[in-house]
Amino acid sequence: MKKIASLLTVCALALGLAACGSDDASPKTEDKKELKIGATTGPYADMVKEAIKPGLEDLGYKIEIVEFTDYIQPNKSLGNHSIDANLFQHKVYMDNFAKENDLKLTDLIIVPTAPMGIYSNKYKSLKEIKDGTSLAVPNDPVNLARALKVLVDEGLIEVDPDVDPLKISEKDVTKNPKNIQLKPLESAQLPRATDSVDLSAVPGNFALAAKMDLQDAIVLEKMPDIYRNVVTVNTKDVDSQFAKDIKSVVESDQFEKVIDDKFAGFGKPDWMN
């Protein structure tokens, strides 16, 4: 019996050492060469495919693009490590989502982003608008804040300067001399709204998804970097080699060439200018 017990102990130790050896041999995060990058279907999935993936493949990576049709699952999938990075959101949204969902996410680098535009089938300039003009705007606070900023920049309204952009509403407009009638709608409905209202403030990704030309907007937003989209990773991966390589690809001349050739109208972040 003692011999059998000793033999079992030896076997257990051997298996334990083998298991430890197996763990040591598994790829570490920074050594990963197979990456899954999530993006929303449309221009940002195209940006990953045409401007980021080729550069990473040149560095020896195998890239799988995972497309999403909503703004919830790309971060959920990143948080549970189903994907390694994503591209679809700006920092304001990312920070708020991470806080509300107890995720540790970090923006890696800002990328060129399709700006919000005000489109109209009735007017060719905001200078033409009449008293009581109707304007469809996004009904989520962050994108509503962007739409209102366009009007502020054009001198059409004034907004409470102390309002939180995550909580802004039409009630925070303090001056509206043209009596512009704001019509909050889901962002996906804004492209079609150009047929039923005088003006429609359409976020760039929804405009492109609806086959609208960014250059047809009567005005495009002067987008601050905080509203430009970012490549996002889990905070624990921000110093990994793959994160550094994604950043280097986005900073490359080849990336900018693809943007110039295939993403006309996308506003570039400050670091590119």
Backbone hydrogen bonds, N-H to C=O, Kabsch-Sander energy under -0.5 kcal/mol:
donor,donor_aa,acceptor,acceptor_aa,energy
5,A,1,M,-2.7
6,S,2,K,-2.6
7,L,3,K,-2.3
8,L,4,I,-2.5
9,T,5,A,-2.2
10,V,6,S,-2.4
11,C,7,L,-2.4
12,A,8,L,-2.6
13,L,9,T,-2.5
14,A,10,V,-2.6
15,L,11,C,-2.8
16,G,12,A,-2.5
17,L,13,L,-2.6
18,A,14,A,-2.3
19,A,15,L,-2.6
20,C,16,G,-2.3
21,G,17,L,-2.5
22,S,18,A,-2.3
23,D,19,A,-2.1
24,D,20,C,-2.3
25,A,21,G,-1.6
26,S,22,S,-0.9
26,S,23,D,-0.8
31,D,28,K,-1.6
32,K,29,T,-1.5
35,L,33,K,-0.5
35,L,62,K,-2.5
37,I,35,L,-0.5
37,I,64,E,-2.5
38,G,36,K,-0.5
38,G,85,A,-2.9
39,A,66,V,-2.1
40,T,87,L,-0.8
41,T,68,F,-2.8
45,A,40,T,-1.2
46,D,42,G,-2.2
47,M,43,P,-1.9
48,V,44,Y,-2.0
49,K,45,A,-2.4
50,E,46,D,-3.1
51,A,47,M,-2.4
52,I,47,M,-1.1
52,I,48,V,-0.8
53,K,48,V,-3.5
56,L,52,I,-2.0
57,E,53,K,-2.6
58,D,54,P,-1.9
59,L,55,G,-0.7
59,L,56,L,-0.7
60,G,57,E,-1.7
61,Y,56,L,-2.2
62,K,33,K,-3.0
63,I,61,Y,-0.6
64,E,35,L,-2.7
66,V,37,I,-2.3
66,V,64,E,-0.6
67,E,65,I,-0.6
68,F,39,A,-2.1
75,N,72,I,-0.7
76,K,72,I,-1.9
77,S,73,Q,-3.2
78,L,74,P,-1.2
79,G,75,N,-2.8
80,N,76,K,-1.8
81,H,78,L,-1.3
82,S,77,S,-2.3
83,I,77,S,-1.3
84,D,36,K,-3.2
85,A,36,K,-1.2
86,N,232,T,-2.0
87,L,38,G,-2.1
88,F,230,V,-0.7
89,Q,230,V,-0.6
91,K,228,R,-0.6
92,V,226,I,-1.1
94,M,90,H,-2.4
95,D,91,K,-3.0
96,N,92,V,-1.9
97,F,93,Y,-2.9
98,A,94,M,-2.8
99,K,95,D,-2.0
100,E,96,N,-2.4
101,N,97,F,-1.8
102,D,99,K,-0.7
103,L,98,A,-2.4
105,L,103,L,-0.8
106,T,233,V,-2.7
108,L,231,V,-3.8
109,I,231,V,-0.8
111,V,229,N,-2.8
113,T,267,G,-2.2
117,G,202,V,-2.1
118,I,219,V,-2.5
119,Y,117,G,-0.6
119,Y,200,S,-2.8
121,N,194,T,-0.5
122,K,198,D,-0.6
128,E,125,S,-1.4
129,I,126,L,-1.0
132,G,178,K,-2.6
133,T,130,K,-1.7
133,T,178,K,-0.5
135,L,181,Q,-3.2
136,A,199,L,-2.7
137,V,183,K,-1.7
139,N,185,L,-1.7
144,L,140,D,-2.4
145,A,141,P,-2.6
146,R,142,V,-1.4
147,A,143,N,-2.1
148,L,144,L,-2.8
149,K,145,A,-1.9
150,V,146,R,-1.6
151,L,147,A,-1.5
152,V,148,L,-2.4
153,D,149,K,-3.1
154,E,150,V,-1.6
155,G,152,V,-1.7
156,L,151,L,-2.7
157,I,151,L,-0.8
158,E,175,K,-2.0
160,D,172,D,-2.5
163,V,160,D,-1.4
167,K,164,D,-2.3
168,I,164,D,-0.6
172,D,169,S,-2.0
173,V,170,E,-1.6
174,T,158,E,-2.1
174,T,172,D,-0.6
175,K,158,E,-1.6
178,K,156,L,-0.6
179,N,176,N,-2.4
181,Q,133,T,-3.0
182,L,180,I,-0.8
183,K,135,L,-2.9
185,L,137,V,-2.7
189,Q,186,E,-1.9
190,L,186,E,-0.6
190,L,187,S,-1.1
193,A,189,Q,-1.3
194,T,190,L,-0.5
194,T,191,P,-1.0
195,D,192,R,-1.8
196,S,193,A,-1.6
197,V,193,A,-1.9
199,L,134,S,-1.8
200,S,119,Y,-2.0
201,A,136,A,-3.1
202,V,117,G,-2.8
202,V,200,S,-0.8
204,G,114,A,-0.6
206,F,203,P,-0.7
207,A,203,P,-2.1
208,L,204,G,-2.6
209,A,205,N,-2.0
210,A,206,F,-1.3
211,K,208,L,-1.8
212,M,207,A,-2.9
214,L,212,M,-0.6
216,D,213,D,-2.3
217,A,214,L,-1.4
218,I,118,I,-2.4
219,V,118,I,-0.9
221,E,116,M,-2.7
223,M,221,E,-1.4
227,Y,224,P,-2.2
228,R,225,D,-1.8
230,V,89,Q,-2.7
231,V,109,I,-2.5
232,T,86,N,-2.8
232,T,230,V,-0.5
233,V,106,T,-2.3
235,T,104,K,-2.5
237,D,234,N,-2.2
238,V,235,T,-1.4
240,S,237,D,-2.0
244,K,240,S,-2.0
245,D,241,Q,-2.4
246,I,242,F,-2.3
247,K,243,A,-2.3
248,S,244,K,-2.2
249,V,245,D,-2.1
250,V,246,I,-2.2
251,E,247,K,-1.7
252,S,249,V,-1.3
256,E,252,S,-1.6
257,K,253,D,-2.1
258,V,254,Q,-2.1
259,I,255,F,-2.1
260,D,256,E,-2.6
261,D,257,K,-2.2
262,K,258,V,-2.8
263,F,259,I,-2.2
266,F,263,F,-1.8
267,G,113,T,-2.5
272,M,269,P,-1.5
273,N,269,P,-0.7
273,N,270,D,-1.2
